[in-house]
Amino acid sequence: MKRLNTLGTRIALTALAVALLAVGTIAGGVLVVARRLFEDLMRASGQSQASAQAMWQHSVVTVFLVAVATAFCLSVALGVFLAWRVSHPLNRLGAAARRLAAGDYAARVPRAGARELVSVGDSFNQMAAALQAQEEQRAELVANFAHELRTPLTNLRGYLEAMRDGVMEPSADVFESLREEVERLERLSRALDALGREGAGLAAPVEIDVADAVQAAIELARPGFERAGLRLQVEVPPGHHLRALAVPDHLSQVLANLLQNAQRYTPAGAAVTVSAAADTDSVLVSVSNTGAEISAADLPHVFERFYRVDKSRDRARGGAGIGLAIVKQLVEQAGGRVGADSGGGATRFWFRLPS
């Protein structure tokens, strides 16, 4: 019963039913209507009725039966072929879907069959590719979490064990190092929390002066830049108010993340430039730094969650791959856009806010 309920069997039986209906219609016309006309013509030409019937049986009926048998065989063959053409790609799609459900994210189906089936296969392949990318991102996310948590926890444990064993004396410098490691864990926790709250409890953007926000963020970041031996240049039109729609706390976090990112990847002695200017219907803010460029392959992915341009995850550049994702999220929540470009020995991150 299950085999009779398959799509291929249904198609084959439908094709056979159509063929039988067509043959039955033709048979009714030939064996009833055409027979009477044939016998009338034969009698009109002087043949007897018995002779006319014999001629009909030996010529028309015989040929007709052979034609019917041939049509029946061809119909069955065509129905089976059509059923195979339709059901075979669907069976492959079903098998690939089962592999995907079992965790084989590399499962794909070939582009074969009718246009509609090819379209279904392409959609499945796109879905499988997206799931595979998400699975790879999940695996990388776990590895990033493990690394980001392991480093400060290892340092904290080392300091505490050293003080317990008397190898290291408690001092202001030791406690400052412990505080830095704790703050690093807190920053990671806050970043993950901000990223996890996407779309929840959004604050409404209000009109603010972006120039004032930029100046405030620069003043907060300046001591860190000076300790790192970096020059911080500001290009904000003096005396101009750059009015735009934004959430003040979100804008402060966006600027802090971009400045922190620039500080991390700019070599000592180089410069970081922060600029802001009014456009037709928006305000453009840019943070540019000299130093190593971002490759063309990495550039489209820098705002993705947990994506790292530097795959080594060394502590000197030990971000969690979250800061730029938060920038994108917060700017887009205010109706703005973000972007990045790199070349000529410089890298620029920018965002626009509606004015």
N, C-alpha and C positions, 0 to 999 in steps of 0.2 A: 504493500500500500504506500510506503514511503517513496519508493521509486516512481510510482504513478503520480505522486504529488509534487515532483520536481518541476522546475520551470522548463527545462529542456523537453521533458515528456509532454507537458502541456502544449508547448509550441508544436511539437511533432504531431500530436493528436489533432490540434486545431488545423494544421496544414492538411492533414489527411481528411478531416471532415469537410473542409472547403473543396478539396478535390472530388470527394464523393458527391457532394451537392452539385458541383458543376457537371460531373458525369451523369448523374441522375437526371438533371434538367435536359442535357443533350440527348440522353437515351429516350426520354419521354417524347422529345420532338422528333427523333429519327424513327423510333420503333412504332409510333402511333400515327403521327401526322404524315411523315414522309412515306410510310408504308402505304397508306391509302392513296396518296397522290401517285405513287409508283404503279400500283395495281390499276388505277383508273387509266393511266397513260398506256399501260401494256394492253388492256382490253380495247382501248380505242384504236390501237394499231393492229388488232386482229388476233391477239394472243388470248388463250383461255385463262381463266382465273387460276387454275392449278399450275399452269406454266408460269404465270406471273409470280405466284408465291414461291415456286421452286427457284426461279431466278433471284428473287429477293433474298431467300435464305442462303443461297450459295455465293452471292456476291456482297450485297450490302451488309447483311447481318454478320457474316464471317469477318469482313474487314473491320466492322464496327467493334466486334468483340476483341479482336487483336489490338485495336487502337485503345480500347478501354483498359485492357490488361497492361499495355505499355504505359499509359498515363498513370495508372494506379501505382506501378512500380516506381516511375519517376517521381510521383508525388511523395511516396514514402521516403525515397532517397533524399529528395529536396527538403522534406520536413526534418529528417534526421540531421542533415547538414546544417540547416538553419538553426535547429535547436543547439547543436554543438557550437556554432559560431556565437550564439548569445550566452549560453550557459558556461562555456569554458572560461572566458574572461571573468565572469562573476564568481566561478569556483576559485580561480586564482586570487581574486580580490578577497574572498572569504578566508582562504588559507593565510593570506598575508595579514589580514585583520586579526586572526587568531595568534599568529606569531607576534604581532605587535602587542596584543593583550598579554602575552606570556613574557614580555620584556625584551623582545628582539626589535629594537628601535631602528635597525637597519633594513627592516622589511620594506620592500618596494614591489610594485607591479609594473610590468612592461606596458608600453603604449601600443595596444593592439585592439582590433575589433572596430565596431561602428563608432562614429563620431561621439555619440552620447556615452558609450562605454569608455572611450578614451578620456572624455571629460571627467567621468566618475573616477577613473584611475588616477588622473592628474590631481584631482582633489584629495584622494587618499594619500598620494605621495607627498603632497604639500603638508597634509596633517602629520604624516609620519616624520617628515623632516623637522617640523616645528616641535614635535614631541621629543625627537632626538636631541635637538638643540636645548630644550628645557632640561632634559635629563643630564646633558653635559654641563649645563650651567648649575644644576643642583649639585652635581659631584664637585664642581669647582667651588661652589659656595661652601660646602662642608669642609673642603680642604682649606679654604680661606679662613673660615671660622676657627678651625683647629690651630692654624698658624698664628692668627691674631691673638687668640687666647693663650696659646702655649708660651709665647715669648715673654709677656709681662708676668705671667704666673711663675715661669721658671726663674726669672730675675728676682721676684719677690721671695720665692722659696730659698734661693741662694743667699740673699741678704739675711733672711731670718735664721737660716741654719748657721751661717757664719757668725752671727751675733750670739746664737745659742751656744756654739762650740767655743766661743772666746777668740775666734780667729779675727774678728772685726769688732772694733769698739763702736758703740752707738755714738753718732755725732750728727751735727747739723747737715753735713753733706750726705750722710747715709739716709737720714730721714727725708731729705729732699729727693734723693733717687727713688725711695719708696713711694713718695707722693707722686712723682712723675709716672711711675708704673700704674698706680691706682687711677690717676687721671686718664691714662691711656685706655684702661678698661672702661672707665666711665664714658669716654668719648665714643668708644665702639658701641656701648650699650645705648647711648642716646641716638647715635646714627641709625642703628637697627630699629629702634623704637620709632623714629621719625619716618623711616622707610616703610615700616609696617602699618602706619596710620594713614596710608595713602587713601584719599577719598573719604576719610572719616572725620567728622567734626570740622569741616573747612571753615576758616574765617573769611569774611567777606573783604575783598580788596577795597582800600580807601585811597583817596588822592593824597599823595605825599610828595615831598621834595626829594628827588633821587640824589641831587647834588649834596644835600645835607647828610643823607644816609651814606654816601660814598666817603665823604670826609670823615664821618664818625668811624666807619670801618677801618679806614686808613690809620687813624690815630691809634686805634686799638692794636692794629697789626704792626705798627712801626717799630716798637721795641724788639719784637721777634726778628724782624728783617735786619735791624742793626746788629743784633747778636750773631746773625748768620752771615754778616758781611755783605749784605745786598743793598743796592740803591733802590729807593722807592720813589718813582716819579708819578706826578699827578697831572692829568690834563682835563680839568674841569673848568668850563668858562666862568671866570670870576664875576660875582654879582648877578649871575643868571639863575633863575629858578627852573629846574627841570621837573615839571609836574607830571606824574604818572600814577597809574593805579597799581597798588601792591599792598600786601600785608606787611606792615613794618617789621615784625619779628622774623617773618620769612625772608624778607629782603636782606636783613642783617645776617641771617644764616647763609644765604646765597653768596653774599660778598665775602664773608669769613671763609667759606669753603673754597672759593676761587683764589683768594689771597693765600690761604694755606697750601693749596695745590701748587701755586706759582712758586712759593717759597721752597717747597720740597724739591722741585725739579729745576731750580735755577742755580747754576754754579756760583760759588763765592766770587764776589767782585763784579758780578753782572748786575743788570738792572731789570726791575719789574715796573711796567707802566700801566697805570689805571686811568682810563678815559671815560668820559660820559658826555653825550651830546644829544640834542633834540633832533628828531626826524619829523617827517610829515605827520604821522599819527602815532608816534611812539618815541620812547627814549632808549638810546642804545648805550650800553655799558660794556666796556671791554677790559680784560686783564691780559696783558701781553708780557711774555718773558723771553729772554734769550737763552740759548743752551741747546740741548739735544732736541731734534725735531721728532714729531710723531709720524710714523710711517703712514703712507696712504692706505695700507691694509687695516691699520689700527684706528685711524681717525674716525670712521663712521661708527665705531663701537664704544668710544670713550665715555658716553653718557649712559651706557648700559650698566645694570646692577652687577657689581662684583667683577667687572671687567678690569683687567690689569694690562697696561701697556708694558710695564716692567714685570715679566713673569718670574723673576728671581725672588721677589718678595723680601729683599734685604731690608733691614730695619731702618737704614737711612732714608729709604723711600717707602717705608712700611705702611702705606695707607691700606684701608680694607677694600678699596674699590667701590666705596659707597658714596663718597662726597659729591662726585659729579652727578650721580644718579639722583641724589637729593636736590641738587641745583636744578636739574631738569624738571623734577616733579613739582617743586615749589614755584618755579617760574611759570610753568604751564597751568598750574592751578589759578594763577592770577591772570591768565589769558595771554601770556607772552610766549616767546620762542627762545631757544638756545642754539648755539652752534660753536664750531671750532674750526680753525684752519692752522696749518703749520707749513713753514717753508722759509727759505732764506735765512736759516739759523734762528728763527723765532717761532713761537707758538702763541696763538691768541684764542682765548675763550671769551665768548660774548653772549649777551642776552638782551632781548628787547621787551619792554613793558609798554602796554597800551597807554596812551596819554589822553 
